Each structure stands twice: as structure tokens, then as C-alpha cells.
Amino acid sequence: MSEGSWRGVLAVALWQVVASLCYYSAFPATDSFQTDFGLTGVQVGLVITTLTLGYTLFLFPAGAFVDAYGDRPAMVAGLVGLALGAVGVSLATSYPTLLLAVFVLGAAYSTAMPATNIAVAERAPGGAYNLAVGVKQVGVTAGSALAAFVVAGLAALALGWQLGFLVAAGAAGVVALGFLVAYEGTGGTGDVGFPDVGALWGNRALMALAAGGFFVGAAIFTTTGYAVPYLESDTTASKATAGVVLGLTQVTGSVGRIGAGWVADRVRGTAARASIRVFNWQTGVGALAMAAIPLLAMPGAAAGFAILGVSLLGVTGLYHGALVALASEEESGAATAAGQTTINLGGLLVPPTFGWLADTAGYAAGWNLLAVCVAAGVACALVAGRLTD
């Protein structure tokens, strides 16, 4: 696949859809995990934390692997690992075995961001970099939406949430085979070495934006992990309806990623400044929507989550695009790893706190905490924007 090819970008987006289908299947299954394994709100949060821990711990090794050997081996191996992790979740018979399986799932997903970022950078048509990143990032929300419909839908039909994970594993196996046979990847250096994150410390704008990633990641991971249990507990939504709402949130997230990328490509200024400016507007709306969620009953709650999709789930393409634009070419791998790590750290630390608040003070307190997190992310991005002027 040649450089500047939308065909190449779409192939990478397809890979991302299937990878995200596997990884994000854990989120709509949280309500089923809670029921089948008798989990508290905190224990549900620890499932998401363990999943994110596997993802985070292997980000830098995955980045080093991609830099050394190119995107194709990482993408094939990543899908194989995701298939094995999804099968493991479906076979889990206890809380410890569930935690082990989701850890494997997260570790395998660590190949996604470094591999797809490099692949899209090589293939994005001229003048459409942000849009290409947005299209690739739609794979995340599209795969997440499929996960919500498949896992929650099969559970609602009494076919078992386990079948949803097996469907995801099967899709990963088929696409892995296709990429092994037909995908022409980018080359690597041949030398394995970890990204030099220390070289980024002097880039104050990049560090400020990466700090904001912690707060935005906290809100994204917690929202997707607790949407279904919350809707069932505090609104009139059934399990099936809650799954549909989560799927709708992911669909609107896809719209947000494409729309934001299209707008950022047309905003005056440097690529980094344009991305950060649109990022601020989106996340600002997300903070307001987050604060409104506990005040809304169905069907208003569904509309609130749809707005969260556009405004919150839709910003990660701009976030990563801005990080790469702020870094020098030789630091792009380190910038990607650092930015995704801060997002994941938010997903590690905040979901159990949200679960504790839900158990002790009610879900409203948890949503207010997330609204504060998103507002803090906006503040960090504002600082980053000022430092780019």
C-alpha cells in the first residue's frame, strides 16, 4: 500500500476496529461480571484497572518492537494475543482467572497505538493528516460500539456474554491472517531500544498536554466501564437498552473523531495549535455533559451519553495528533508512548475510586468527580495551547 493512500488508512482502521472489539468487550460485560462473579463496585473498577494495567505495562515494549521491526509484525501478533485473551475471558470461572485474562487482553492491545500511529503517518494523504488520524481512531469507537452491541446484546438474549468474547476472538483471528498474508507494512530500524521519554521533559507544551491526558483518560475509561451498571441501577434502562446506549455513545464518538479531525485541518495556525484548540472546545462540552448525566432520566440520559461520545470519546485522535506535532520527528515514538501512558494511568487509578463513590455515596458523586477530571484536562490543554503561541 503506497504512501498517501486512503486505502491504506482504511486498512489500518479495519485493524483497529477488530482490536478494539476484543479489548473493549470487557466494558459492556462489567454488569455481567458483577452478577456472575458477585462483585462490588470497587471490584468492577479493579477489572478495568487490571485491563488497563496490562495495556500500560506493555506500551513501551510494544513501541520498541514497532520501531525495530515495523508495524506489520506488531499488528499480527497483537491480534493473535487479543484473540487468546478474549478466549481466556470467556473461559474464566472465578474472579482471579477473570483478572488474569483481562490483563492478557490489555497487554496484547498495547500494540495498537504505536503500530497504527506509524502506519497512518506513512499513509495519510497530504493536507489531511488530522482527518486520517480521526478515521483511524474511529476504529476504536466503532470496535467499542460493536463490542457493546455484541456482548451486551448476547447477554440480554440469554445466549451468554461469553459468546460475545468468542465472536471477538474469531474476528481477530481472521483479520490477523489477512494482515499476515496481504498487508505491506513499514520497515523498522532492526534495533530494539526503548523510546527516550527523558528527551521530552524540556518540551513544556507537550508535557502539559500529556498531563491533561491523565484526566481525560480517567473520564473515558470510567465512563465506558460504568455506563451499563449505572444505567441499569439509576435509570429505567434494561440490560439491553443500557448496552444500546453504550453502543450509541461509541458511534457518536466516531462522529466526533472524524468531525474534529476535519475541523482541525481547517483551523488556522500550526497543526499542534489547531488540534489543541479544537480539543479544548470538545472537552469543555464534555465536562458540562458529564456534570449533567446524574440529573437526566431516560431517554435524556441516552442523549447525555451520546453528547459524551462526541465531546469526550471523540478527542483522542486530536490528542495524539497534537502530541506528534509538538514533538520532533525522532521523538514521535516517545511522545506517543508518553501520551498514551498518561491516558492509561487515569484509567488505572480513577475507576476504583468511582466505584467506591458509587457504593458509598451514589453514582452522582462519581459523575461529578469525572466532570472535575475533564475540567482539569481542559485546563492542562489550555496551558499547552498558550505554550505553543
N, C-alpha and C positions, 0 to 999 in steps of 0.2 A: 504494500500500500504506500503510495507516494506521499511526500510532504504536501501540505495544503489541500488535503483531500477530506471532504465531508464524509466520504465513505469510510475512511479510516477512523474519524472521530466517532461515527455511529457504531463501528465495530467495538471500539473501546467502551462506549456507552452500554452496549449489549452485555459485555463482560461485567460491567458494574451493576447492571440490573440483577443478574443472576447471583453475583457475590453478595449483594445487599439482601436479596431474597433469603439467602441462607442465614446471614448474620442477624438481620432484623426480625427473623421469625421468633426470636426469643422475646421480643417486646409484646406482641399481641398475645403471647402464650402466658404472660405473667399471671393473669387471672386463673388460668387452668393450673399453673404451677401452685398457686396459693391454695386452690381447692384440693388438688390431688395429693399434695405433699403436706398439707396443713400448715402453711407458712404464715407468719406475721407480716405486717407491713415492712418492718425492718429487714426481715429475711428475703422478701421480694426485692428490696433495694440491693441486698447483697448479691442476688443473682445478676443484676445489671452491673454491679461493681466488679464482680468476677469476670464477666464477659468483657468489660472494658479494660480490666487489668491485663488479660491475655493480649488484647489488641495493643495496649500501650507498651508492655514489656518487649514486644517483638517489632515495634515500629522502626527503631534504629537498625536492628539486624536486617529487617526487610529492605530498608533504604540502602544499606550497604550492599546487599545482594543485587538489588536492581542496578545500582551504579556499576557494579563489577560485571554483571552478566546480561544486562538489558532487561526489557520489560517482559518479553515472551516467557522465559522460564519461570519468572515470579508469578505471572498470571496463570499459567497452567498449574504450577504447584499450589498456588493459593486456592484455586477452585477444588483441587483434589482434597486439600486439607479441610475446606469448608464442607465438602460432601461427607467426609469422615466425621467431622464434628456434629453435623446435623443428624446423622445416623446415631451417634452417641447420645444426643439429647433424647431422641425418640425411644432409646432403649433404657434410659435412666429409671432406676427403681427406687431411689432414695435421694434425699437432699444432697448428700455428699457426692454421689455419682452425677447428679444434675450439675452441680458446681464444676466438677471436673470436665464434663462435656462442654459446658458453655465457655470454659477457659480455652479449650482447644478451638472452639468456634471463633473466639476473639483473636487468638494467636494467628490463625490462618487468614483472617480478614486484614491483618496488618500489611499484607502485600498490596492492598487496593490503592491506597493513596499515593505512595511513591511510584508505583508502576503506571497508574493511569495518568498522573500528572505529567510524567515524562512523555508518555505516549501521545497525549493531547498536545503538549508543547511542540512536538515534532510534526504534528499533522494539522494543526489549526490553520485554516486559510488566512491569508494576510488581511489585517484590519478587523478580524473577527475573533481575537483571542478570548476575550471575556465571554462572548457568546458560546464559543466552543467549549470552554470550561463549564459554562452553565449547562450545556447539552449533556456533557459527560456526567456532571453532578446530578442531572435528572435521573440517571441510573440509580442513584442512591434512594431517592424518594419513590421512584417507580418500583424498585425492588421492595422497598418497605411497604408500599401500598399493596403489592401482590402478597406479601407476607401476611398483612392484616386480613386480606380477603380469604386467603387460603387457610391459614392456621385457625383464625377465629371462626371462619365460615364452617370448616370441617368440624370444629368443636361444637358449634351451635347445632349442626346437623347430627350430632351424636356419633360421628364417624371417628372421633378422637383427634386431639391436637397432634398426636404422634404421627398421624398420616401426613399432616402438613409438612413436618420436617423431612419425611421420606420423599415427598414430592420435590421439595427444595434440593435435597441431595441428588435426586435423579437429574434435575435440570443442570446442576453444577457439573455432574459427570459428563453429560452430553456436550455442554459448551467447552469444557476442558479439552475434550477430544477434538472438537472443531478447531480450537486455537492451536493445539499441538500440530494438527495437520496443515492448516491453511493460513495461519497468521504469520506475517513477516514483522518481526519485532525490531526494535532499535538495538544497536550494539552497546557494549559496556567497555569499561577500561580493562577488565581482566584482573584487576587488583582489588581485593576486598579491604575496605577501610571505612570506619565509621565517619559520618558527616561531622565536620568541625563546627559544632554549635558554639564553641567559645569565640569563634570569629565574628559571631553576630552581636556580641554584647555591646559593641560600640555603635550599633545601628539603633538609635533610640526610638525611631518611628516604628521599626519592625518589632522591637521588644514591647512597646506599648500596645500594638495591635495584637501580638501573641498573648499578652496578659488579658486582653478582652476576650480572647478565645476561651479562656477558662470559664468565664461567666456564661457565655453563650452556649458552650458545650454542656455546662451543668443544666441549663434550661432545656436543651434539645433532648439529651438522654433521659432526663427525668420525665419530661412531658410524654415522650413516646413510650416509656416504660410503665407509667401510671395512668395513662388515658383510659384504658379499658376498665381496670379496677375502680377508678374514680367514677366514671360514667354509670357503671352498674350500681355503685354504692350510694351516690349522692344525687342521681337523677333518675328519671323513669326509664332509662335505656335498658334494653335487654342485652344479653351477651352478643347476639348477632348484630344488633343496632350499634353497640359500642365498637365492635370490630369494623363496621362500615364507616363510622365517624373517624376512626384512626386511619382507615384507608383513604378517606376523603382528605384528611389532613396531609397525608403524604402526596396525594395528587396535586393539591394546591401548592405544596412545597415545590413540586416540579415546575408548576407555572411560575412561581416566584423566582426560581433559579434561572430559567430561560429569560423571563422578562427583565430581571435585574441585570443579567449579562448584556442583554440588548441595549438597555438604557445606559449602562456604564460605558459601553463602546462609543456612545454618542455624547457623553458629558465632556466638556472642555477640561483641559489640563492633562497632566501625566496619567498613565494607566493606573498607578497606585492611588493618586489623589481622587480620580474619578470613581474607582472601586470603593474607596473608603467613604466617599460622600454618599453614594447610594446605600452602602452598608449601614450608615448611620440612620438614614430615613427608615429603612426596613426594620431595623432592630428597635427603633423608637416606637414604631407602631406595635411591635411585638411586646414591648413592656406594658403598654396600655391594654392590649388584648389579654395578656397573662393576668393582670390585676382584675379584669372583668370576668374571667372564667367562673369563679365560685359564686358570682351573682346571677348567673344565667341558668335557666331551666331549659329542658328540651322543648322545641328544637333550636332555641337560641344558643345553647351550649355547642351544638354541632356547628353553627355559624361561627362561634368564637374560635373553635378549634381549626376551622377552615382558614380563618384570618391568621391564626398562629402558623399555619403551614406556609402561607405566602410570606409572612413577615419574619419568621424565625427559622424554619427549616430551609427557607429559600435563600439564606445569606452565605452558606458555606462556600459556594463557588466564588463569590466575590472575595471572601476572606482569604482563600488560598491564592486566588489570582493576585490580590494585593500583596500578600507575603512574598510571592515570587518576584513581583515587580519591584518591591522595595529592596530585594537582595541582589547582589551581583551574580553574574552567571555561575561562578564557581561556588557560590553559597546557596544556590536554589534548593539543593537537596537538604541541606541543613535547615533552611527556612521552613520547608515543608514539614520536616520531621518535628521541629520545634513547635510549629503552629498546631499540628495535629496532636502533639503530646499535651499541650495545654488544654485543648478541647477535651481530650480524654480524661485528663486529671479532674476536670469539672464533673465528668460522668462517673468518675470513681468515688468522689467524696460527697456529692450532694444527694444522689438518690436515697441512700440510707437515712440521711437527715430528713428528707421529705417524708419518707415512710414513717419515721419516728413522730414527726409532727402530725401526720395523718392519724396515727394510732392514738396519740395523746391529746391533741388539740383540734383535730378535724382537718379535712382537706383544704379548707380556706386558708389556714395558716401556711400550708405548704405552697399553695399557688402564690400567695403574697411574697414568700421567700424567693420564688423563682422570678417574680416581677422585679424585685430588688436586684437579683443577679443580672437580668437583662439590662436594667438601667446602668449597672456598673460596667457592663460590656460596652454600652454606648459611650460612657464617659471615657473609657480607655481608647476607643476608636476616635473620639474627638481629639484627644491628645495626639494620637498618631497622625491624624489629618493636619493638625497645626504644625507638627514637626516636619511634614513634607513640604510646607509652603516655602 
